[in-house]
């Protein structure tokens, strides 16, 4: 019997029970997709959600290796710390990394640079081409239920048509834990193993599992400037105007997309426990607080997802 001195507090026990259930569901989804599809792949950018997914995959197929490659759509404007972490992670795990480069598409004229310099909206074509060229029939993505209205609409297995497009009004029902992966030639399925997780769940799981992340997720000093209500890093792809004074502040990143449209938050949270406490009281999702590309319109993310973006 557990003695009173070692018994977990009720709140702590509840958190671990919830994380155990989420972990079990995600591992079940990963195994189901690998069993049902011929050529699955996982999106992996080095961001926290994809890091957690990869950790779950390592658990799901232990002691064997992760049985699929990872795919990154590189905008060319990524944070160097995140790219370094990405490369170290795939080397450590011994998995194949497929990179679809937005810069390559701009260089050869298949895509044109946007006037605002933001490249996140340019990811769709390289993504769909990489899926077609590698004949991936299922692609794992890190959408969560609290992240964005459009992503919350997704089923756990979400069909894409021959053009990689998504129809949110014509989705298959999912009863209990029964997932329908049926598709025809040319179609593929997007699979979302962490659909029922929240940002707070992700951070509590990172804390419990002692998962390494890129250092910019934790508080550090950086030169930043204020633009459209966000703190943007001074850098090659995000330069301040004359009317945007540069300050040196303690910041961290809640999400790590394209540098030209991803803002930091003011923070002194230097440890995982500090971040958990900070996220627990936040009233804004990380995308709503720090991603300029999602502010283009109320339906910006859904429009991009319909065209084939994740």
N, C-alpha and C positions, 0 to 999 in steps of 0.2 A: 504494500500500500504506500502511496506517496505521502510523505510527512508534510505537515503544514508549512514547514520552513522551505520546502522545495517545490511545492505545488504552484503552478502558474496562476497569476491573478486572473479573475474571470474575464476581464477585457482582453488580456494577452492571449488567453486560451481561445477566445472567440476569433481573434485575428488569425491565429495559426490554423484553426479549423477552417476558416474561410479560405485561406491561402492553399491549404491542402486540397480543398474541393476544386478551386480554380486550376491548380496544377494538374490534378487528375483529369479534369475535363480537357485541358489543353493537350496533354500527352495522348489521351484517347483520340483526339482529332488528328494529331500528327500521325499516329500509327494507322488510323483509318485511311487517310489520304495516301500514305506510302503504300499501303496494301492494295488500294483500289486503282491507283494511277500508275502509268508506265514511266513518266519522266517529270517528276515534281522538282521544284526549285523553291528557294526561299529568298525573299528580298532581304538584303542585309546592308545597311548603310553605316553601321557603327553607332547608331542611335540607341537609346535605352530600350525601346520596345523591341527592336530587332535583336538586341543583345539578349534580352530575356527569352525571346523565342528560340534563339540558338541554344541557350542554356537548357531550355525545356527539351529541345530536340536531342541534345547530348544525353540527357537523362532518359528520354524515351527509347533510345536505341543502344544504350550502354549494355554490355561492354563493347559492342561493335561501334564502328564509326558512323557519323551522320551520313545517311545513304542518299544524299542529294547535294547538288552544288548550291552556292549562294549567288545571287544576282544583285549588282548595285548599278543604278542609273546615276552616273557621275555628272553633275552639272558643270564641273570645272571651277565652281565657286565654293567648294566645300571647305570646312575648317580643316587646316592641316593636322591638328591634333586628332581629329576624328578619322581621317584617312590613315594615319599612322596606326591608330588603334585597330581599324578594320583589317589592315594587312597583317598585323601581329596576331590577331585573333584567328584568321583563317589558316595562317601558318601553324599556329599552336594546335589547332584541331585537325589539321591535315585534310582540309576540304578544298574543293575547287572554287575559285572566284571567277565569275563572269562579269565583266565591266562593260556597260553600254555608255559610251561617252557622248554627251551633248556637244562637246567641243568638236568632235569629229564631224558631226552633222552640220555644224556651223561652218567649219573649214571647207567642206566640199559642196556647200550650197543647199543641202537638203533642208536646213532650217535657217531662219534669219534671226539675228539678235533682236531682242525686244528694245523698244525705245527707253523703257525704264531700267534696263540692265538686268532684270530679274529672269532667272533661267528655270525656276521650278515649273512654270507652265509649259516649258519646252521638253519636259521629260517623257511625255506620252509616246511620241513617235519612236524614240530609241527603245523604250520599254517594250512596245508591241513588236518591234522588229526583232529584239533579242529573244522574246518568247517564241516568235515564229521560226527564227533561224536555228534555235536550239531545240525546237519541237517540244517545249515544255507544255504539258497538258494540265498541270496544276501548279499554281504559284502561291506560296504562303505570304500573307501580308500581315502587318501589325496593327490593323484598325481596332480601336477599342470603343466601348459603348458610350463613354463620356467625352470622346475626343471631338466629334463634329457631328452635326445633325445628319449629314449624308452618310458618314461612316456608320452611324448607329442604325441606319436603315438596312444595311447589308445582312444577308443571311450568313451563316458560318461557311457554307459552301455556296458560292455565288457564280452563276454561269455568265460567261462572256461569249458574244456571238462571233461569227467569222471575221468581223472587223475589230474585235477586241472591245466592243461597246457593251454597256450595261443598261438595262431597262429596270429602274427601281419599281415600276408599277407591274412588272411581270416577273415576279420571283416565285420560286418554289416554296411551298410550305415546309417547315422543319418541325416535326413532332418529336418531342422528347430528345433523344440523342440519335435519331435516325437521319442520316445525311445522304442526299441524292447527288451523286457525282456523274450521272449520265450526261454524255455530250457526244456530238458528232464530229467528224473530221473537220479541222479548221477552228473549232471552238476550243475554249479552255475554261478552267474553273479557278477562281480565286478562293483561297481558303484562309480563314481568319481564326487561328487557334486562341487568341486572347480577346475575342469579341466581348466576353463578359467581365473583363478586367477594367479597372479604373486607373488613373495615374497614381493614386495613392496605393492601390494594390501592387502596382509595378514597383514602387519604391519600397514598400514593406517586404516584398519578395526579394528585391535586391539586397536589402538589409539582412534578411534571414539567410539567404544563400551565399552571402559575401561575394557578390558578383562585381567584377571590375568594370568600370565605365571610363570613357574618355574624361580627362580631368576638367574639361570646361563645364561639366555638369555641376561642379562644386565652386564655391565662392573663390574668386581670384581678382586681382586688380587688372583693369584693362582700360585703355583709352576709348571712350564712347562719346556719342553725341545723340541728342534727342531729335527724333523725326517721327511725326504722326503718332505721338504718344508712346513710342518705343525707344529703347536704348540700343543704338546700332554701334557695332564695333568699327573703329577706324581701320581701314585696310584697303587692299588693292581693289576690292570689288564693292566697297561701301565708303565712299569719301564724303566728308561733310561739305556743305556749301558755306559760303561766307557768313550766312545768317545762322549757322548751326555751331555754336561754340563747343569745343572739345573739352571733356572733363575726364579725370582719372577717378574711377569709381570701383567699388567692390561689387562685382556682378557674378551671375552664373547663368547658364542656359537651361531652359526647361525642354527645349527641342533643338535639334542641330541640323537644320536644313541648309539651303543656299545662303551664303553669308550676306548676299545683297538684300534679302528680305526677312532674315531671322533676327529678332531682337533678343537682348538679354534682359534679365530682371535684376534690380538692385537686391543684393542678398549678402548676408554674412554666414550662410549655411555651408560650412566647410566639411561636414561629415554626412554620412547617409542618415544618421539619426536626426541631424539638424534639418535635412531636406524633408524627411518624413513629417516632422513637426510643421515645417513651412507649408508643405502641400496640403496638409490636413485642414488648414484654415483658409486656403486660397478659395476665392469665389469665381475665378476665371480659369477656363481650360488653357493649357499651354499654347494651343494653336490660336485661340482667340486673343491671348495676351501678347504673343510674340511672333506671329507669322503674317507679314504684310500681304502676301499673295492670297491669303484667305479673306482679305478685307475688300477685294475688288468688287464683290457684290455679295448679297445675302446667300446666293446660291452658287458661289464661286467653286467650292469643292465639289458639289453635286454635278455641276456642268463638266468639270474636268474628269470626274469619275465616269460619267456617261460616255465620254470620248475614249476611255481606256486607262486613265490614270488610277493609281491606288488611293 
